[in-house]
Amino acid sequence: MAETRRNLYVGGLHAEIDDVVLRAAFLPFGELEDVSVPIDSTASVPAGASGSTKRNRGFGFVTYELAEDAIAAIDNMNDSEMYGQRIRVNFARGGAGSAPNRAVWDDADKCVRDN
């Protein structure tokens, strides 16, 4: 199954890292399909900090076009340092490049219809 997985979880991100920075860091390993860094709109920025009041939630997702590129990114980026913080990179659970999530009742409805 790991051969077809292309979606990576990137944890331990510094508060200043956004989609653009994360894309630039992971682009050397292959063509990217998607990069996402969720924003925490409830987090407060320390007094005197410059820039936007929005911070990331400390993690992001990177999806490669090819599974081999995702594996190369994990091999090279896991336990590396970005903006002075060590990041963790591994296959994401769920999302693009993995099995689709379905509601439990989808199978129950099909069972009722078939019987």
C-alpha positions in Angstrom: 0.0 0.0 0.0 2.8 2.4 0.8 3.9 2.4 -2.9 0.7 4.2 -3.9 0.7 6.7 -1.1 1.6 10.3 -2.0 0.2 12.5 0.8 2.6 13.5 3.5 2.1 14.9 6.9 4.6 17.6 8.0 4.6 18.3 11.7 6.5 20.6 14.0 6.2 23.7 11.7 7.4 27.1 12.9 4.5 29.6 13.2 5.9 31.6 10.2 5.7 28.8 7.7 3.0 29.0 5.1 2.0 27.2 1.9 4.6 29.1 -0.2 7.5 28.2 2.2 6.4 24.6 2.5 6.1 24.2 -1.3 9.6 25.6 -1.8 11.1 23.2 0.8 9.5 20.1 -0.7 9.7 21.0 -4.5 13.2 19.6 -4.9 12.0 16.1 -4.5 9.4 16.1 -7.3 6.3 17.6 -8.8 3.8 18.7 -6.2 0.1 18.2 -6.6 -1.0 20.1 -3.5 0.4 21.9 -0.5 -1.7 22.9 2.5 -0.9 24.6 5.8 -4.0 24.9 7.9 -4.4 28.3 9.7 -5.4 28.6 13.3 -7.7 31.6 13.4 -8.1 31.4 17.1 -4.4 31.7 18.0 -3.1 35.0 19.2 0.1 36.6 18.0 2.5 37.8 20.6 2.5 41.6 21.1 5.0 43.4 18.9 5.0 40.6 16.3 5.0 41.7 12.7 2.9 40.5 9.9 -0.5 38.8 9.8 -2.4 37.8 12.9 -3.0 34.4 11.5 -0.7 31.5 12.4 -0.4 28.0 11.1 -1.6 25.1 13.3 1.9 23.6 13.5 1.5 21.1 10.7 0.8 20.9 7.0 0.3 18.4 4.1 2.2 17.9 0.9 0.9 15.7 -1.9 3.2 14.5 -4.7 2.3 13.4 -8.2 4.5 10.3 -7.8 4.8 8.0 -4.8 8.5 7.7 -5.3 8.9 11.4 -4.9 6.9 11.3 -1.6 9.3 8.5 -0.3 12.3 10.6 -1.3 10.9 13.6 0.6 10.4 11.5 3.7 13.9 10.1 3.5 15.4 13.6 3.1 13.2 15.8 5.2 12.1 13.8 8.2 14.0 15.1 11.3 15.4 18.0 9.4 15.3 21.6 10.5 13.1 24.4 9.2 13.2 27.9 10.8 15.1 26.5 13.7 12.6 23.7 14.5 12.9 20.0 13.8 10.1 18.8 11.6 8.5 15.3 11.3 7.6 14.0 7.8 5.7 10.8 7.2 2.7 9.5 5.3 -0.5 11.1 6.2 -3.5 9.1 7.4 -6.4 9.6 4.9 -6.6 12.4 2.3 -5.3 12.4 -1.2 -3.4 9.4 -2.4 -5.0 7.0 0.1 -8.2 5.1 0.4 -11.3 7.2 0.4 -13.2 7.6 3.7 -16.9 6.5 3.6 -19.6 6.9 6.2 -20.3 3.7 8.1 -24.0 3.8 7.1 -23.0 3.7 3.3 -22.4 0.0 3.6 -25.4 -0.5 5.8 -27.7 1.1 3.2 -26.2 -1.0 0.5 -26.8 -4.1 2.6 -30.4 -3.2 3.2 -31.0 -2.6 -0.6 -29.3 -5.8 -1.6 -31.3 -8.0 0.8 
